[in-house]
């Protein structure tokens, strides 16, 4: 090794050490900023919505009514299904959200069908939750088919389906698991169950149109039923209960906010709700559909201009970068030390690699749902950051361990012969030599985080997943691409940025 090469290697080692020491400081600073922002005083009331058109629209109506009353409100769109929304409300992570009496009785309270509204309210109050009277319409479950298929098979009632085992059912995942969903429905009607698959609510209509499925579950106020000329099968055994639309809210909300929610009671009927849903799907804008409600007499205020696409992209992308960036920094802070420990082998190394590998096998949706009811996390960016941090560990830990283990024995012996202490050997020789592998793991973790961060929208944490979820609900490819294309571009930019970082941190000899 000549003097120039040795000098360059030492300078690279020093740069690598500075980068490693700066990462924890940057990560800590960024995390403190997020925590401070999420716990600041004077936050707006949060309204949640489920991942289907009507829930979005009802939440926007309530948001607009609150704003007109001078109450600041923020809408966390498409936060998943009943369980996530209820846990968020029960643990005071959101202030209110639209729900249905049938779902409250069957899924939330696990109460018998004979439970009265007064009994529901009494049980909800034990969790600190109130319920408005119904908004004026019933949005029950239904099974729908293409008219041509139904007429050809002479199917008019749900009970007629038992004579057609060849039919393919495409049902939403929540409906498949509900107490008032597919299993008890199939038992009561003795329906065939061999051709049943789970599908997103919005995509199910497209699947009906192209003939991929023959029957799907729907909501009786879905605009797509009329738009696609679908047949609603008669519930001849009266299986489905009443699903009267209401708002569930925290009893600790300001009295003025509760009064606003109660002012919406009885102001909507089925036909009007269908029109609002149709407007939302036509314009791809839930706020504009809510404006149609106010134009019908609930308010004389002029419709507001919608948020521009440019502003939306800036908001989505900045939140996406925040989630992915902070979680990556935390993964680096924890992952590199764990990788160093794992590189030494033994039982500890096996445990570290085993645990980080096991975390990677947990479905991301399940991990998000499990973290929602945990204190400190809930419906917030912290939950998404924690999940992304856990998913980002494995590539960093494994590549750090592998890079250190692959260092040749003669190099190790030379380092010992120089009289360096173990810590000095690690920082000045081993880590710089393993830097290519370590940065490769960080690069992989970063790209994984960019992609996985789109799921943060399912718990209202924002990011580029918002337009993707909305587009899936509306079956609108253009809306989906508003989130998918920027996410792909971000992944490419991250890849190129790390390629540049390779030239700065990795010794030239290792690059060659």
Buried (B, 14 or more C-beta within 10 A) or exposed (E): EEEEEEEBBEEBBEBBBEBBEEBBEBBEEBBEEBBEEEEEEEEBBBBBBBBBBBBBBBBBBBBBBBBEEEBEBEBBBBBBBBBBBBBBBBBBBBBBBBBBBBBBBBBBBEBEEEBEBEBBBEBBEEBBBBBBBBBBBBBBBBBBBBEEBBEEBEBBEBBBBEEBEEBBBBBBBBBBBBEBBBBEBBEEBEBBEEBBEBBBBBBBBBBBBEEBBBBBBBBBBBBBBEBBEBBBBBBEEEBBBEBBBBBBBBEEBEEEBBEBBBBBBEBBBBEBBBBBBBBBBEBBBBBBBBBBBBEEEBBEEEBEEBEEEEEBBEBBBEBBBBBBBBBBBBBBBBBBBBBBBBBEEEEEBEEBBEEBEEBBEEEBBEBBBEBBBEEEBBBBBBBBBBBBBBBBBBBBBBBBBBBBBEBEEEEEEBBEEEEBEEEEBBBBBBBBBBBBBBBBBBBBBBBBBBBBBBBBBBBBBBBBBBBBBBBBBBBBEEBBBBBBEBBBEBBEEBBEEBEEBBEEBBBEEBEE
